[in-house]
């Protein structure tokens, strides 16, 4: 499990880099939505190449009718995130933006875990877990100053 946490931390390192790169792309293209679109097109192209290299098939049409509608909105949620941080990054700075994003993720994660939504096993929102989230929120306040 420790290795997985380290991997998650390393993936977290990518978020401020992605945000800054996309904010600079916004300056080049002149519009945040254009930057988000290009970001997703490049990401999609990379995933297509990776799928071709690894031999992953994409049975999308067959799966469409077998799953609930909400299984298909992950990319849309990602697009909202990317477009939002492109606009917010230059105004907030990397540290405040990412701290606030992490705090929002933590609050949503506590609710998702507590109720066992979207495929997660239920984990009660105990006092200790709520305290941890409160400390993250306090961290946002401190980073912002």
C-alpha positions, 0 to 999 in steps of 0.5 A: 500500500505504501508504494501506491501512496507514493505513486499517488503523490507522484501523480499529484505532482503532475497536477500543478504542472498540467495546470501551468502548462495549460494556462500558458497554452491559454495565452498562446491560443487566446481562449481558455476553452480552446486550451482545454480542447487542445489539452483533451485532444492531445491526451486523447491522441496519447491514449489512442496510441497507448491503446494501440501499443498495448493491444487494448480494444475499445468496445464502446458501442457494445458497452453503451447500453449496458451501463448507467448514464453516469458511467459516461461522464467522467471525461466531461467532469475532467473537461470541467476541471481542466477548463476551470483551472486554466481560468483560475491558475493565473488568478490564484497561483499554483499553491492556492489553486492546488490546495483548494482543489485538494480540499474540495477533493477531500470534502467530496471524497468524505461524502462519497466514501461515507455513502459508498457512491459511484462504486466505492466501498462505504467508509464512515465519516468518522471524527478523525476523518473529518478532522483530517479534512478540516486540517486540509481546509486550514492548510488552504487558508495558510497557503493563501496568506 
